[in-house]
Amino acid sequence: MIVINSIKALLKRIKRFLARRFSKIIEVNKKYEKPRLKMNLLTSICLLFLRIYLLFLVVILFYKFYTLVR
């Protein structure tokens, strides 16, 4: 019973610690949640293409790492 209570207390302390650390990040994310600039369709498509390209490069990087380690 004492162990369970100490684990619960530890989890509460960890939760409070993380909430304090990430509160500023959450505040900034809420502030900039909606973009202030208007983008046309071509800009949106280009940004989408760049995101997909970046994910593709990351996948290639992990694949290369996996083949070298194995």
Secondary structure, 3 states (H helix, E strand, C coil): CHHHHHHHHHHHHHHHHHHHHHHHHHHHHHHCCCCCCCCCHHHHHHHHHHHHHHHHHHHHHHHHHHHHHC
